[in-house]
Amino acid sequence: MSAALDIFRALGDPTRLRIIYLLRAMELAVGEIAQVVGQSQPRVSRHVRILSEAGLVERRKEGNWVFLRLCRDQGMEPFLALFDQLSPSEGEQLWQKADLARLTAVRADRSRAADSYFAEHAEKWDAIRSLHVPERDVERAMTDLLEAEPIGHLLDIGTGTGRMIELFGPLAEQVTALDRSPDMLRIARAKLPEDAGKYALVLGDFGALPLNPGDADTVVLHQVLHYAQAPEAVIAEASRVTAGGGRVLIADFAAHEREELRLRDQHARLGFSDEQMESWFTQAGLDLDRVESLPGHELTVKLWLGRRRGAHVLPIEGRISA
């Protein structure tokens, strides 16, 4: 962090304050910030540079895009606490509300592009996945990580064509499979066994899981997280619904530079580093137990297995049922 005078100078501009509030909500590219605040990209870039030089904002390059986020230095915490303690004026309340509404529109634009892609490619989703790394190797590694303990209530987030419930469903006591695409759920439903009483296929979003805290014993996100605009929020939500001692397994790409996956396949993130994942796990109340690497011809698939801290949460009423 810079000296206090540099920090207060950097914050002494309404647009830069707006940028700070926006970055508290999620990581954003410069162009997205410009879209929300209604200013030119060069002008926003100048504001970002001032915030960056003061140590308030940091950049993360990902392919051809540069994402911005609040500095994670501990010295940032008192300033964020100050924001929370100050009561905004009536005018400030208005622009905060307007900016958040426009931010919601940015998120909606991203989601619509992804939803369109999902619907168009639902029938060949397994084939698209297999282009990146042999799925049999990934499935074998996932099974090795999970089979040592009971699966219990399995939550498959972003079930897609239902391969994960096909793989782990027979071992589970109860299965909830969630996806935001009706086309995907239609395909997944076709793969259920004849005795499907323990299976529930649910239309929903990974940012707001329709389960109670501690409902799930095992949570799986297979090649899903790279579609998230705020992966840390998805992990936190997965942790919320995981019982104490339960497990969260994420299978996704290691960090890479294949920009065409963002442009052609609507990937919001070009993979993840172990450092990112461990940080997000810790923030969400998960201990990172295991990390596995599966190098492919062009991309590496990583498996991150976390365990929910705290005592085991007893089942509660109101669980989703088939």
C-alpha positions as CSV (number, residue, x, y, z in Angstrom):
1,M,0.0,0.0,0.0
2,S,1.2,3.5,-0.7
3,A,1.4,6.3,1.8
4,A,-1.9,7.6,3.3
5,L,-1.7,10.9,1.4
6,D,-1.4,9.0,-2.0
7,I,-4.3,6.8,-1.1
8,F,-6.6,9.7,-0.1
9,R,-5.6,11.6,-3.3
10,A,-6.5,8.6,-5.4
11,L,-9.9,8.3,-3.7
12,G,-10.6,12.1,-4.1
13,D,-12.5,11.6,-7.3
14,P,-16.1,10.5,-7.7
15,T,-15.4,8.2,-10.6
16,R,-12.6,6.4,-8.8
17,L,-14.9,5.9,-5.8
18,R,-17.4,4.4,-8.1
19,I,-14.7,2.0,-9.5
20,I,-13.8,0.9,-5.9
21,Y,-17.5,0.1,-5.2
22,L,-17.8,-1.8,-8.4
23,L,-14.7,-3.9,-7.8
24,R,-16.0,-4.8,-4.4
25,A,-18.8,-6.6,-6.2
26,M,-16.6,-8.5,-8.7
27,E,-13.5,-8.5,-10.9
28,L,-14.1,-6.4,-14.0
29,A,-12.3,-5.6,-17.2
30,V,-11.6,-1.9,-18.0
31,G,-14.2,-2.0,-20.9
32,E,-16.8,-3.3,-18.5
33,I,-16.1,-0.6,-16.0
34,A,-16.4,2.0,-18.8
35,Q,-19.7,0.5,-19.8
36,V,-21.1,0.8,-16.2
37,V,-19.8,4.3,-15.4
38,G,-20.6,5.6,-18.9
39,Q,-17.1,7.0,-19.7
40,S,-14.6,6.3,-22.4
41,Q,-12.2,3.4,-22.0
42,P,-9.1,5.7,-22.1
43,R,-10.5,7.9,-19.4
44,V,-11.3,4.9,-17.2
45,S,-7.8,3.5,-17.8
46,R,-6.4,6.7,-16.4
47,H,-8.5,6.4,-13.3
48,V,-7.5,2.8,-12.9
49,R,-3.8,3.7,-13.3
50,I,-4.1,6.2,-10.4
51,L,-5.8,3.6,-8.2
52,S,-3.2,1.1,-9.1
53,E,-0.3,3.4,-8.3
54,A,-1.8,4.0,-4.9
55,G,-1.9,0.3,-4.3
56,L,-5.7,0.1,-4.2
57,V,-6.3,-1.9,-7.3
58,E,-4.3,-4.7,-8.9
59,R,-4.4,-6.1,-12.5
60,R,-4.6,-9.7,-13.5
61,K,-3.8,-10.5,-17.1
62,E,-5.7,-13.4,-18.7
63,G,-5.1,-13.9,-22.4
64,N,-5.8,-10.7,-24.2
65,W,-7.9,-9.4,-21.3
66,V,-6.9,-7.6,-18.2
67,F,-9.1,-8.0,-15.1
68,L,-9.1,-5.6,-12.2
69,R,-9.6,-6.4,-8.6
70,L,-9.1,-4.7,-5.2
71,C,-5.7,-5.1,-3.8
72,R,-5.6,-8.1,-1.4
73,D,-3.0,-6.5,0.9
74,Q,-4.0,-6.4,4.5
75,G,-3.5,-2.6,4.5
76,M,-6.7,-2.4,2.3
77,E,-8.9,-3.7,5.1
78,P,-9.2,-0.4,7.1
79,F,-10.2,1.5,4.0
80,L,-12.9,-1.0,3.2
81,A,-14.1,-0.8,6.8
82,L,-14.2,3.0,6.4
83,F,-16.5,2.6,3.3
84,D,-18.8,0.4,5.3
85,Q,-19.0,2.9,8.2
86,L,-19.7,6.0,6.1
87,S,-23.4,6.7,5.3
88,P,-23.7,7.7,1.7
89,S,-25.5,10.9,0.8
90,E,-28.7,10.9,-1.2
91,G,-26.8,11.6,-4.4
92,E,-24.3,8.9,-3.6
93,Q,-27.0,6.4,-3.0
94,L,-28.5,7.2,-6.4
95,W,-25.3,6.6,-8.3
96,Q,-24.4,3.5,-6.3
97,K,-27.9,2.0,-7.1
98,A,-27.6,3.0,-10.8
99,D,-24.1,1.5,-11.1
100,L,-25.1,-1.7,-9.5
101,A,-28.1,-1.9,-11.9
102,R,-25.8,-1.4,-14.9
103,L,-23.4,-4.0,-13.4
104,T,-26.3,-6.5,-13.3
105,A,-26.8,-5.7,-17.0
106,V,-23.1,-6.5,-17.7
107,R,-23.5,-9.8,-15.9
108,A,-26.7,-10.5,-17.8
109,D,-24.9,-9.9,-21.2
110,R,-22.3,-12.4,-20.2
111,S,-24.8,-15.0,-19.1
112,R,-26.9,-14.6,-22.2
113,A,-23.9,-15.3,-24.4
114,A,-23.1,-18.4,-22.3
115,D,-26.7,-19.6,-22.3
116,S,-26.9,-19.3,-26.1
117,Y,-23.8,-21.3,-26.4
118,F,-25.0,-24.0,-24.0
119,A,-28.3,-24.4,-25.9
120,E,-26.6,-24.6,-29.2
121,H,-24.1,-27.2,-28.2
122,A,-26.0,-29.2,-25.6
123,E,-26.2,-32.3,-27.8
124,K,-22.5,-32.5,-28.4
125,W,-21.3,-31.3,-25.0
126,D,-19.4,-34.4,-24.1
127,A,-17.6,-34.3,-27.4
128,I,-16.5,-30.7,-26.8
129,R,-15.1,-31.6,-23.4
130,S,-13.2,-34.6,-24.8
131,L,-11.2,-32.3,-27.1
132,H,-9.4,-30.8,-24.2
133,V,-8.2,-33.9,-22.2
134,P,-9.3,-37.5,-22.2
135,E,-12.3,-37.7,-19.9
136,R,-11.6,-41.2,-18.8
137,D,-8.4,-40.0,-17.2
138,V,-10.2,-37.2,-15.4
139,E,-13.0,-39.4,-14.2
140,R,-10.5,-42.0,-12.9
141,A,-8.7,-39.4,-11.0
142,M,-11.9,-37.9,-9.6
143,T,-13.1,-41.4,-8.5
144,D,-9.7,-42.1,-6.8
145,L,-10.2,-38.9,-4.8
146,L,-13.8,-39.5,-3.8
147,E,-14.2,-43.2,-3.4
148,A,-12.3,-43.5,0.0
149,E,-15.3,-42.0,1.8
150,P,-19.1,-42.2,1.5
151,I,-20.6,-39.8,-1.1
152,G,-23.7,-39.2,1.0
153,H,-25.8,-36.4,-0.6
154,L,-24.2,-35.6,-3.9
155,L,-24.6,-32.1,-5.4
156,D,-23.5,-31.9,-9.0
157,I,-23.2,-28.2,-9.9
158,G,-23.5,-27.6,-13.6
159,T,-24.4,-31.1,-14.4
160,G,-24.4,-30.6,-18.2
161,T,-25.2,-33.9,-19.8
162,G,-25.3,-35.7,-16.4
163,R,-22.0,-37.6,-16.7
164,M,-21.1,-36.9,-13.0
165,I,-24.4,-38.2,-11.7
166,E,-24.0,-41.2,-14.0
167,L,-20.5,-41.8,-12.5
168,F,-21.1,-41.1,-8.8
169,G,-24.9,-41.4,-8.5
170,P,-24.9,-45.1,-7.8
171,L,-22.6,-44.5,-4.8
172,A,-24.7,-41.7,-3.4
173,E,-27.6,-41.8,-1.0
174,Q,-29.2,-38.8,-2.6
175,V,-28.4,-36.8,-5.7
176,T,-29.2,-33.2,-6.6
177,A,-28.1,-32.2,-10.1
178,L,-28.3,-28.5,-11.0
179,D,-27.9,-26.7,-14.3
180,R,-29.2,-23.4,-15.7
181,S,-29.9,-24.9,-19.1
182,P,-33.2,-26.7,-19.7
183,D,-31.5,-28.4,-22.7
184,M,-28.8,-29.8,-20.5
185,L,-31.2,-31.1,-17.9
186,R,-33.3,-32.8,-20.6
187,I,-30.2,-34.7,-21.7
188,A,-29.1,-35.5,-18.2
189,R,-32.6,-36.7,-17.3
190,A,-32.4,-39.2,-20.1
191,K,-29.3,-40.8,-18.4
192,L,-31.1,-41.5,-15.1
193,P,-31.6,-45.1,-14.1
194,E,-35.1,-46.6,-14.0
195,D,-35.2,-46.4,-10.3
196,A,-34.5,-42.7,-10.1
197,G,-36.2,-41.9,-6.8
198,K,-33.1,-40.5,-5.1
199,Y,-32.3,-38.1,-8.0
200,A,-33.5,-34.5,-8.3
201,L,-32.7,-32.5,-11.4
202,V,-33.0,-28.8,-10.7
203,L,-33.0,-25.7,-12.9
204,G,-30.9,-23.1,-11.1
205,D,-27.8,-21.0,-11.0
206,F,-24.5,-21.8,-9.3
207,G,-24.5,-18.4,-7.8
208,A,-27.6,-19.0,-5.7
209,L,-27.9,-22.7,-5.0
210,P,-31.4,-23.8,-3.9
211,L,-30.2,-25.8,-1.0
212,N,-30.0,-25.2,2.8
213,P,-26.7,-24.8,4.6
214,G,-25.1,-28.2,5.2
215,D,-27.5,-30.1,2.9
216,A,-24.8,-31.7,0.7
217,D,-22.0,-34.1,1.7
218,T,-20.1,-34.1,-1.6
219,V,-20.1,-31.2,-4.1
220,V,-18.7,-31.6,-7.6
221,L,-18.0,-28.9,-10.1
222,H,-16.8,-30.6,-13.3
223,Q,-15.6,-28.1,-16.0
224,V,-18.0,-25.5,-14.7
225,L,-16.0,-22.9,-12.8
226,H,-14.4,-21.3,-15.9
227,Y,-17.8,-20.0,-16.9
228,A,-18.2,-18.1,-13.6
229,Q,-17.7,-14.3,-13.6
230,A,-16.9,-14.5,-9.9
231,P,-15.5,-17.9,-9.2
232,E,-14.8,-17.1,-5.5
233,A,-18.5,-16.4,-5.0
234,V,-19.4,-19.8,-6.6
235,I,-16.9,-21.6,-4.3
236,A,-18.3,-19.8,-1.3
237,E,-21.8,-20.8,-2.3
238,A,-20.8,-24.4,-2.7
239,S,-19.1,-24.3,0.7
240,R,-22.3,-22.8,2.2
241,V,-24.4,-25.9,1.3
242,T,-21.7,-28.4,2.3
243,A,-21.9,-30.1,5.6
244,G,-19.0,-29.8,8.1
245,G,-16.4,-32.4,7.1
246,G,-18.0,-32.7,3.7
247,R,-16.0,-32.3,0.4
248,V,-15.9,-30.0,-2.5
249,L,-14.2,-31.3,-5.7
250,I,-13.4,-28.9,-8.6
251,A,-12.2,-30.2,-11.9
252,D,-11.1,-27.5,-14.3
253,F,-8.3,-26.1,-16.4
254,A,-5.0,-24.9,-15.1
255,A,-4.2,-21.3,-16.0
256,H,-3.6,-21.0,-19.8
257,E,-3.5,-18.5,-22.7
258,R,-5.9,-20.1,-25.1
259,E,-7.9,-16.9,-25.9
260,E,-10.1,-18.6,-28.4
261,L,-11.8,-20.5,-25.6
262,R,-13.1,-17.2,-24.3
263,L,-14.1,-15.9,-27.7
264,R,-15.5,-19.1,-29.3
265,D,-16.6,-21.1,-26.2
266,Q,-17.7,-18.3,-23.9
267,H,-15.1,-19.2,-21.1
268,A,-15.2,-16.3,-18.6
269,R,-11.8,-17.5,-17.1
270,L,-8.8,-19.0,-18.8
271,G,-8.2,-21.6,-16.1
272,F,-7.0,-21.2,-12.5
273,S,-3.8,-21.3,-10.6
274,D,-3.3,-23.3,-7.4
275,E,-2.7,-20.1,-5.5
276,Q,-6.0,-18.6,-6.6
277,M,-7.9,-21.8,-5.7
278,E,-6.3,-22.1,-2.3
279,S,-7.1,-18.5,-1.5
280,W,-10.7,-18.9,-2.5
281,F,-11.0,-22.2,-0.6
282,T,-9.6,-20.6,2.6
283,Q,-12.0,-17.6,2.3
284,A,-14.9,-20.0,1.9
285,G,-14.1,-22.1,4.9
286,L,-12.6,-25.0,3.0
287,D,-9.2,-26.7,3.7
288,L,-7.4,-27.7,0.5
289,D,-6.7,-31.4,0.9
290,R,-5.4,-32.5,-2.4
291,V,-4.4,-31.1,-5.8
292,E,-3.9,-33.3,-8.8
293,S,-2.6,-32.4,-12.3
294,L,-3.5,-34.1,-15.5
295,P,-1.5,-32.7,-18.4
296,G,-3.2,-33.0,-21.8
297,H,-1.9,-32.4,-25.3
298,E,-2.7,-28.6,-25.1
299,L,-4.4,-28.0,-21.7
300,T,-3.8,-29.3,-18.2
301,V,-6.8,-30.3,-16.1
302,K,-6.5,-29.8,-12.4
303,L,-8.4,-31.4,-9.5
304,W,-8.8,-29.4,-6.3
305,L,-10.3,-31.2,-3.4
306,G,-11.4,-29.2,-0.3
307,R,-12.9,-30.2,3.0
308,R,-15.5,-28.0,4.8
309,R,-14.3,-26.9,8.2
310,G,-16.5,-27.3,11.3
311,A,-18.6,-30.0,12.8
312,H,-20.8,-32.1,10.7
313,V,-24.2,-30.5,10.0
314,L,-27.1,-32.8,10.6
315,P,-29.7,-33.2,7.8
316,I,-32.5,-30.6,8.1
317,E,-36.0,-30.4,6.8
318,G,-36.8,-28.9,3.5
319,R,-34.2,-30.8,1.3
320,I,-34.9,-30.9,-2.3
321,S,-36.5,-34.3,-3.3
322,A,-37.1,-35.9,-6.6
